[in-house]
Amino acid sequence: MNTADQETPRERKEFRRSAPHFADRITADGRDGWPVEAGRYRLVVSRACPWASRALVSRRLLGLERALSLAVTDPIQDERSWRFTLDPGDRDPVLGIGFLSEAYDARETGYPGGVSVPAVVDVPSGQLVTNDYHRITLDLATEWTALQREGAPDLYPEEHRDEIDDVAEGIYRDVNNGVYRAGFAEHQHTYDDAYRRLFARLDELSERLAGRRYLVGDTITEADIRLFTTLVRFDAVYHGHFKCNRNKLSEDPVLWGYVRDLFQTPGFGDTVDFDHIKRHYYQVHTNINPRRIVPLGPDLTGWLTPHHREELGGRPFGDGTAPGPVPDGEAVPEEGRAA
């Protein structure tokens, strides 16, 4: 008997990521009404969220910390979603709000959709500008150039954009979103499809990276950032929590070396908080983990071991330089670091 033929409509439903509702852009010419301006906007992230982590990494690499301030939410959401309970008085000290949803409501009264990160908020008005995670990092790389640090790398070089977009699309569909499709699958066939697509893509990426240090060209690009934020969470949460368990990332010599290379590059690993990552996934997703028990593993010491990827050549920052030290007040707490 083919049980798939007996699925109900509800059982056929699979995880679908909603398109960003607020997709205005912050640009050099201000064509959407939001011009690039130092100090005007605040980037709101959760260090647990891979989509928000893209913006964290880009902001660090480009040296935009002084131009674009940072708010970090509690990794544990309540019924009002992302909240600022890590800050004194349970309110963001710049925006003066307790929940990110207040910035959404300031932009659109009675907004009925989900509250997501990353989000960029206009500080003077308190309104959300954008939650378009795809576009935010591209605009940081291409529209915020006047405010980038001296020696900032070109993360979206014009001569490689078509290739970056093509590689990133496959990564998004089968890896970034693929782990969620597997983890939130409501029926076996949906999980099976997501699982197979995920590992087929990881195998393809492993083969691609076997002889080259980075995904496109010989420097770090947007494509590497997008892959990193999923790979760095793989063994800690996706392998067990989302049942993406054909093998651990640490069992693939190429991808494990690649992600450690990035992790040890300034701007990548210094944004990662494994404590926030694990507590969010295991305590918020109660439909998957109803007892909310957070595993003690995996062992994180391997993240700082030699990777030898420098033997492949490559220039991490191209003609630029590495970012400086993490700004005061933005360091990942000790309990979240790889020891």
VOGU-3710 file (C-alpha; in Angstrom, 3 decimals, decimal comma):
1> mntadqetpr> 0,000/0,000/0,000  1,305/3,458/-0,894  0,700/5,492/2,259  1,477/8,706/0,392  -1,813/8,238/-1,463  -3,656/8,461/1,870  -2,172/11,763/3,039  -4,613/14,425/4,109  -4,205/18,013/2,839  -2,760/18,979/6,219
11> erkefrrsap> -0,216/16,169/6,044  0,872/17,302/2,591  1,780/20,743/3,892  5,502/21,385/3,915  7,621/24,138/5,421  7,658/27,296/3,313  9,656/30,379/4,221  7,628/33,554/3,869  8,917/36,311/1,621  9,933/39,464/3,500
21> hfadritadg> 6,932/41,750/3,940  9,018/44,902/4,375  11,474/45,103/1,498  12,423/48,795/1,338  16,093/49,337/0,671  18,570/51,637/2,368  20,600/53,021/-0,500  23,226/55,629/-1,231  20,726/57,676/-3,255  17,809/57,110/-0,873
31> rdgwpveagr> 15,459/56,117/-3,681  13,108/54,245/-1,320  13,127/57,131/1,140  15,847/55,625/3,317  19,284/57,102/2,505  22,464/55,583/3,917  23,365/57,691/6,939  25,756/56,972/9,793  23,993/56,446/13,109  20,463/56,621/11,743
41> yrlvvsracp> 19,646/52,907/11,661  19,856/50,015/14,107  20,422/46,416/13,055  18,397/44,002/15,188  19,578/40,394/15,253  19,402/37,168/17,157  22,757/35,436/17,361  20,792/32,182/17,201  19,341/32,906/13,769  21,322/31,942/10,646
51> wasralvsrr> 19,543/34,545/8,519  20,450/37,312/10,973  23,988/35,987/11,300  24,604/36,826/7,651  24,172/40,488/8,515  26,362/40,160/11,627  29,235/38,741/9,579  28,859/41,291/6,757  28,736/44,204/9,175  31,956/43,031/10,875
61> llgleralsl> 33,864/42,332/7,683  32,918/45,707/6,209  33,672/47,628/9,401  30,222/49,175/9,679  29,974/48,865/13,474  30,133/52,619/14,086  27,777/53,479/11,248  25,125/50,841/11,983  24,471/50,120/15,649  23,563/46,655/16,886
71> avtdpiqder> 20,756/45,262/19,038  20,862/41,601/20,102  17,650/39,905/21,163  17,113/37,160/23,706  17,469/33,776/21,953  14,267/32,609/23,646  11,119/34,102/22,157  7,769/34,399/23,869  4,302/34,864/22,361  5,356/38,319/21,115
81> swrftldpgd> 8,434/36,889/19,404  11,859/38,545/19,629  12,375/40,469/22,855  15,093/42,663/24,381  15,313/40,909/27,742  19,125/40,830/27,609  19,164/44,611/28,113  18,693/46,522/31,381  15,018/47,008/32,097  14,156/44,534/29,331
91> rdpvlgigfl> 14,211/47,334/26,755  16,564/48,158/23,921  18,563/51,185/25,129  18,490/52,958/21,746  15,019/52,151/20,420  13,356/52,187/23,841  11,192/49,156/23,033  10,782/45,810/24,730  9,814/43,788/21,651  10,873/44,013/18,025
101> seaydaretg> 7,186/43,755/17,125  6,791/47,358/18,324  8,973/48,556/15,439  6,869/46,482/13,039  3,683/48,028/14,437  5,194/51,516/14,182  5,651/50,900/10,471  2,301/49,193/9,847  -0,380/49,372/12,514  -1,891/45,981/13,190
111> ypggvsvpav> 0,699/44,183/11,058  -0,558/40,570/11,070  2,531/38,692/9,939  5,513/37,152/11,680  8,292/39,144/13,323  11,659/38,153/11,909  15,327/39,019/12,161  17,469/40,496/10,796  15,592/43,744/10,876  16,812/47,273/10,298
121> vdvpsgqlvt> 14,977/49,971/12,250  15,001/53,726/11,645  16,027/55,134/15,024  14,399/58,601/14,765  10,950/57,243/13,860  11,195/53,845/15,541  9,840/52,250/12,361  11,028/49,049/10,774  12,683/49,741/7,429  13,370/46,236/6,155
131> ndyhritldl> 13,396/42,586/7,148  14,619/41,431/3,728  17,461/39,138/4,808  18,489/38,452/1,199  18,870/42,118/0,323  20,260/43,536/3,580  23,718/42,014/3,184  23,942/42,820/-0,518  23,147/46,450/0,224  25,666/46,598/3,078
141> atewtalqre> 28,267/45,486/0,525  27,227/47,737/-2,361  25,262/50,737/-1,033  27,092/51,454/2,241  30,540/51,777/0,646  31,041/55,379/1,784  30,810/54,294/5,417  32,817/51,080/5,175  36,186/50,841/6,913  39,443/51,406/5,090
151> gapdlypeeh> 40,499/48,059/3,670  36,980/46,618/3,581  36,726/43,621/1,245  34,473/43,548/-1,803  31,979/40,861/-0,806  29,924/41,117/-3,999  32,439/41,872/-6,780  30,730/42,895/-9,986  32,693/40,519/-12,179  31,540/37,516/-10,130
161> rdeiddvaeg> 27,957/38,486/-9,321  26,246/36,091/-11,722  28,248/33,168/-10,348  27,718/34,250/-6,741  23,975/34,519/-7,324  23,846/31,101/-8,978  25,835/29,368/-6,213  23,917/31,175/-3,488  20,551/30,176/-4,971  21,414/26,489/-4,750
171> iyrdvnngvy> 22,729/26,939/-1,219  19,561/28,752/-0,181  17,169/26,224/-1,679  18,837/23,010/-0,562  21,009/23,951/2,434  19,895/27,165/4,183  16,212/26,394/3,726  16,713/22,676/3,253  17,567/21,983/6,886  14,321/23,713/7,905
181> ragfaehqht> 12,302/21,734/5,370  13,686/18,556/6,898  13,301/19,692/10,483  9,724/20,910/10,181  8,503/18,218/7,796  5,046/16,942/8,685  5,242/13,792/6,606  7,892/11,267/5,689  8,037/12,021/1,962  8,624/15,738/2,635
191> yddayrrlfa> 11,448/14,957/5,035  12,968/12,406/2,652  13,004/14,888/-0,217  14,579/17,667/1,869  17,169/15,267/3,321  18,224/13,953/-0,081  18,437/17,412/-1,635  20,442/18,708/1,343  23,100/16,024/1,221  23,273/16,008/-2,564
201> rldelserla> 24,026/19,738/-2,430  26,543/19,330/0,406  28,315/16,630/-1,597  28,416/18,971/-4,597  29,803/21,794/-2,464  32,381/19,495/-0,913  33,575/18,507/-4,381  33,672/22,162/-5,467  35,709/23,181/-2,431  38,152/20,288/-2,547
211> grrylvgdti> 40,538/22,246/-4,765  39,637/25,837/-4,025  39,571/27,805/-0,787  36,380/29,790/-1,392  33,197/29,236/-3,348  33,657/31,913/-6,024  36,969/33,400/-7,078  39,873/33,462/-4,638  38,338/35,713/-1,978  35,525/35,598/0,573
221> teadirlftt> 32,221/36,614/-0,989  28,534/36,778/-0,132  28,250/33,120/-1,161  30,660/32,022/1,576  28,789/34,034/4,197  25,497/32,403/3,247  26,920/28,898/3,433  28,861/29,528/6,652  25,846/30,485/8,750  24,203/27,116/8,125
231> lvrfdavyhg> 27,356/24,999/8,330  28,418/26,502/11,662  25,104/25,314/13,171  25,090/21,915/11,536  26,555/19,602/14,155  25,187/21,617/17,087  21,541/21,597/15,987  20,695/20,441/12,473  22,288/16,991/12,661  20,185/15,897/15,642
241> hfkcnrnkls> 17,380/18,402/16,143  16,412/18,569/12,458  17,325/14,920/11,703  19,908/15,867/9,064  21,967/12,924/10,170  23,558/11,116/7,236  26,834/12,391/8,630  28,114/15,181/10,809  29,828/18,104/9,162  32,957/17,212/11,123
251> edpvlwgyvr> 32,976/13,886/9,251  33,389/15,596/5,859  37,081/16,595/5,693  36,558/19,232/3,006  33,542/21,042/4,440  34,859/20,744/7,985  38,142/22,312/6,933  36,338/25,000/4,925  34,023/26,068/7,741  36,848/26,048/10,311
261> dlfqtpgfgd> 38,896/28,242/7,980  36,057/30,773/7,897  35,350/30,414/11,621  38,963/31,304/12,414  38,843/34,303/10,060  38,138/37,592/11,912  34,519/38,569/11,351  33,110/35,049/11,268  33,706/33,024/14,430  33,726/36,096/16,645
271> tvdfdhikrh> 30,013/36,606/15,823  28,953/33,018/16,682  27,246/32,267/20,002  26,776/28,506/20,381  24,907/28,994/23,665  22,285/31,181/21,980  22,100/28,810/19,023  21,448/25,689/21,079  19,055/27,276/23,568  16,963/28,819/20,805
281> yyqvhtninp> 16,501/25,714/18,699  16,026/23,242/21,538  13,862/25,440/23,773  11,741/27,322/21,240  10,869/24,480/18,856  8,669/22,631/21,340  6,838/20,814/18,548  10,146/19,051/17,842  11,626/19,007/21,368  8,670/19,191/23,784
291> rrivplgpdl> 10,747/18,680/26,943  13,030/21,580/25,953  16,171/19,719/27,049  19,327/21,321/25,641  22,154/18,874/24,849  25,541/19,486/26,402  27,416/18,570/23,211  28,915/18,664/20,768  32,528/19,277/21,785  33,457/22,710/20,426
301> tgwltphhre> 37,231/22,527/20,783  37,638/21,298/17,202  36,629/24,685/15,816  40,037/26,127/16,697  42,192/23,281/15,360  44,410/23,766/12,274  42,551/23,487/8,958  45,445/23,808/6,465  43,137/25,443/3,903  45,684/28,224/3,404
311> elggrpfgdg> 47,644/25,682/1,341  44,998/26,152/-1,386  46,018/29,800/-1,762  43,365/32,466/-1,925  43,241/35,936/-0,446  40,552/36,095/2,266  40,020/39,850/1,995  41,187/40,357/-1,580  43,032/43,651/-1,828  41,681/44,643/1,595
321> tapgpvpdge> 42,607/43,770/5,151  41,145/41,904/8,107  38,662/43,742/10,335  39,855/45,109/13,655  38,964/43,837/17,127  35,354/43,255/18,108  33,958/46,551/19,438  33,384/46,998/23,144  30,066/45,577/24,220  29,681/43,295/21,196
331> avpeegraa> 31,834/40,327/22,197  30,129/36,951/22,431  29,861/35,914/26,102  32,336/33,268/27,194  29,687/30,574/27,540  28,840/30,903/23,845  32,375/30,682/22,441  34,234/27,705/21,049  36,851/26,888/23,679
//
